[in-house]
């Protein structure tokens, strides 16, 4: 298999507005140690809650409440809010690319129990 188109895709991703915006904001936002720690905790709680839901369980009230509080705090800061939204846009673009590639390969990446 020739991977030259893959390298072009990687460069297209690095040249995309989503990527550039995310990385510009990331550098600035993550320079603050407190904000970086809160974002790390936000992501950890987000993953914990998502895994609970995917497993058919309900996330603990403590995790949900802590996640809600950290989310409110982070999104109250415009630069952090812009960063997290930019991250979501980049993740969505990458998910779209992954979907296109897996469909082209005729590979079913559906998670059992989460089919639409």
Secondary structure as a PSIPRED ss2 file (coil, helix, strand):
# PSIPRED VFORMAT (PSIPRED V4.0)

   1 X C   1.000  0.000  0.000
   2 X C   1.000  0.000  0.000
   3 X C   1.000  0.000  0.000
   4 X H   0.000  1.000  0.000
   5 X H   0.000  1.000  0.000
   6 X H   0.000  1.000  0.000
   7 X H   0.000  1.000  0.000
   8 X H   0.000  1.000  0.000
   9 X H   0.000  1.000  0.000
  10 X H   0.000  1.000  0.000
  11 X H   0.000  1.000  0.000
  12 X H   0.000  1.000  0.000
  13 X H   0.000  1.000  0.000
  14 X H   0.000  1.000  0.000
  15 X H   0.000  1.000  0.000
  16 X C   1.000  0.000  0.000
  17 X H   0.000  1.000  0.000
  18 X H   0.000  1.000  0.000
  19 X H   0.000  1.000  0.000
  20 X H   0.000  1.000  0.000
  21 X H   0.000  1.000  0.000
  22 X H   0.000  1.000  0.000
  23 X H   0.000  1.000  0.000
  24 X H   0.000  1.000  0.000
  25 X H   0.000  1.000  0.000
  26 X H   0.000  1.000  0.000
  27 X H   0.000  1.000  0.000
  28 X H   0.000  1.000  0.000
  29 X H   0.000  1.000  0.000
  30 X C   1.000  0.000  0.000
  31 X C   1.000  0.000  0.000
  32 X C   1.000  0.000  0.000
  33 X H   0.000  1.000  0.000
  34 X H   0.000  1.000  0.000
  35 X H   0.000  1.000  0.000
  36 X H   0.000  1.000  0.000
  37 X H   0.000  1.000  0.000
  38 X H   0.000  1.000  0.000
  39 X H   0.000  1.000  0.000
  40 X H   0.000  1.000  0.000
  41 X H   0.000  1.000  0.000
  42 X H   0.000  1.000  0.000
  43 X H   0.000  1.000  0.000
  44 X H   0.000  1.000  0.000
  45 X H   0.000  1.000  0.000
  46 X H   0.000  1.000  0.000
  47 X H   0.000  1.000  0.000
  48 X H   0.000  1.000  0.000
  49 X H   0.000  1.000  0.000
  50 X H   0.000  1.000  0.000
  51 X H   0.000  1.000  0.000
  52 X H   0.000  1.000  0.000
  53 X H   0.000  1.000  0.000
  54 X H   0.000  1.000  0.000
  55 X C   1.000  0.000  0.000
  56 X C   1.000  0.000  0.000
  57 X C   1.000  0.000  0.000
  58 X C   1.000  0.000  0.000
  59 X C   1.000  0.000  0.000
  60 X C   1.000  0.000  0.000
  61 X H   0.000  1.000  0.000
  62 X H   0.000  1.000  0.000
  63 X H   0.000  1.000  0.000
  64 X H   0.000  1.000  0.000
  65 X H   0.000  1.000  0.000
  66 X H   0.000  1.000  0.000
  67 X H   0.000  1.000  0.000
  68 X H   0.000  1.000  0.000
  69 X H   0.000  1.000  0.000
  70 X H   0.000  1.000  0.000
  71 X H   0.000  1.000  0.000
  72 X H   0.000  1.000  0.000
  73 X H   0.000  1.000  0.000
  74 X H   0.000  1.000  0.000
  75 X H   0.000  1.000  0.000
  76 X C   1.000  0.000  0.000
  77 X C   1.000  0.000  0.000
  78 X H   0.000  1.000  0.000
  79 X H   0.000  1.000  0.000
  80 X H   0.000  1.000  0.000
  81 X H   0.000  1.000  0.000
  82 X H   0.000  1.000  0.000
  83 X H   0.000  1.000  0.000
  84 X H   0.000  1.000  0.000
  85 X H   0.000  1.000  0.000
  86 X H   0.000  1.000  0.000
  87 X H   0.000  1.000  0.000
  88 X H   0.000  1.000  0.000
  89 X H   0.000  1.000  0.000
  90 X H   0.000  1.000  0.000
  91 X H   0.000  1.000  0.000
  92 X H   0.000  1.000  0.000
  93 X H   0.000  1.000  0.000
  94 X H   0.000  1.000  0.000
  95 X H   0.000  1.000  0.000
  96 X H   0.000  1.000  0.000
  97 X H   0.000  1.000  0.000
  98 X H   0.000  1.000  0.000
  99 X H   0.000  1.000  0.000
 100 X H   0.000  1.000  0.000
 101 X H   0.000  1.000  0.000
 102 X H   0.000  1.000  0.000
 103 X H   0.000  1.000  0.000
 104 X H   0.000  1.000  0.000
 105 X C   1.000  0.000  0.000
 106 X C   1.000  0.000  0.000
 107 X C   1.000  0.000  0.000
 108 X C   1.000  0.000  0.000
 109 X C   1.000  0.000  0.000
 110 X C   1.000  0.000  0.000
 111 X C   1.000  0.000  0.000
 112 X C   1.000  0.000  0.000
 113 X C   1.000  0.000  0.000
 114 X C   1.000  0.000  0.000
 115 X C   1.000  0.000  0.000
 116 X C   1.000  0.000  0.000
